[in-house]
Amino acid sequence: MKVVKGSDFRGFPVFGGVSGKIIFSSDRVMFLLVEIPPGGTVPEHSHPHEQMGICLKGKAEFRSGKEEAMVNEGMFIG
């Protein structure tokens, strides 16, 4: 078991003003803390592993193929 604090990790630029912190990573899964500023966007992209997310603050619109979803604080997407 590994227990960490997000504040212990240094962020790095992901896309434009979007930053990320790799919290856990293995061959099969990556847990990334992503901070997107208000009005920020993340361009379409893909990953070699399955993706899930939790909206910790604010709201975000997700698109995957033809699917779209709006998530608010406290909502999960997978």
LUMDRENKOL-70824 format. One line per field, with one value per residue (C-alpha): chain; residue number from 1; residue in one letter; z, y, x. Coordinates in steps of 0.05 Angstrom, whole numbers, padded with zeros to 5 digits. Each point is the difference from the previous one (the first is absolute). Last residue first. Example, Ala and Ser with C-alpha at 12.3 -4.5 7.8 and 13.67 -1.06 7.14 Angstrom:
BEGIN
ch: c(A_A) $
i: c(2_1) $
aa: c(s_a) $
up: c(00143_00013) $
north: c(-00021_-00069) $
east: c(00273_-00027) $
This chain:
BEGIN
ch: c(A_A_A_A_A_A_A_A_A_A_A_A_A_A_A_A_A_A_A_A_A_A_A_A_A_A_A_A_A_A_A_A_A_A_A_A_A_A_A_A_A_A_A_A_A_A_A_A_A_A_A_A_A_A_A_A_A_A_A_A_A_A_A_A_A_A_A_A_A_A_A_A_A_A_A_A_A_A) $
i: c(78_77_76_75_74_73_72_71_70_69_68_67_66_65_64_63_62_61_60_59_58_57_56_55_54_53_52_51_50_49_48_47_46_45_44_43_42_41_40_39_38_37_36_35_34_33_32_31_30_29_28_27_26_25_24_23_22_21_20_19_18_17_16_15_14_13_12_11_10_9_8_7_6_5_4_3_2_1) $
aa: c(g_i_f_m_g_e_n_v_m_a_e_e_k_g_s_r_f_e_a_k_g_k_l_c_i_g_m_q_e_h_p_h_s_h_e_p_v_t_g_g_p_p_i_e_v_l_l_f_m_v_r_d_s_s_f_i_i_k_g_s_v_g_g_f_v_p_f_g_r_f_d_s_g_k_v_v_k_m) $
up: c(-00330_00029_00073_00030_00064_-00032_-00067_-00062_-00069_-00047_-00075_-00041_-00075_00007_00071_00023_00071_00025_00066_00065_00061_00052_00013_-00065_00003_-00060_-00033_-00058_-00027_-00024_-00063_00001_-00053_-00018_-00018_00024_00073_00012_00051_00012_00075_00011_-00008_00056_-00013_00054_-00037_00022_-00051_-00011_-00035_-00003_00065_00022_00063_00016_-00067_00007_-00056_-00026_-00051_-00021_-00070_00000_00051_00038_00061_00073_00058_00048_00076_-00004_-00027_00067_-00002_00027_-00033_00016) $
north: c(00127_00065_00019_00058_00038_00069_00000_-00043_00014_-00060_-00009_-00064_00000_-00020_00019_00070_00027_00066_00026_00029_00035_-00039_-00072_-00029_-00073_-00037_-00067_-00023_-00069_-00010_00016_00071_00044_00074_00054_00067_00021_00065_00056_00048_-00001_-00031_-00075_-00037_-00073_-00051_-00062_-00071_-00046_-00073_-00064_00005_00040_00072_00036_00074_00029_00075_00040_00071_00032_00071_-00024_-00076_-00044_00047_-00032_-00002_-00016_-00053_00004_00043_-00061_-00035_-00074_-00068_-00063_-00070) $
east: c(-00305_-00026_-00009_-00040_00018_00004_-00037_00003_-00028_00002_00008_00002_00013_00074_00017_-00018_00004_-00029_00027_-00027_00029_00040_00020_-00027_00021_00027_00010_00042_00018_00071_00040_-00025_-00032_-00005_-00050_00025_-00006_-00036_00004_-00059_00013_00069_00009_00037_00015_00017_00024_-00010_00032_-00019_00024_00076_00002_-00009_-00024_-00006_00023_-00013_-00031_-00007_-00047_00019_00020_-00003_00036_00047_00033_-00021_00047_-00025_-00005_-00063_-00038_00013_00021_-00020_00028_-00024) $
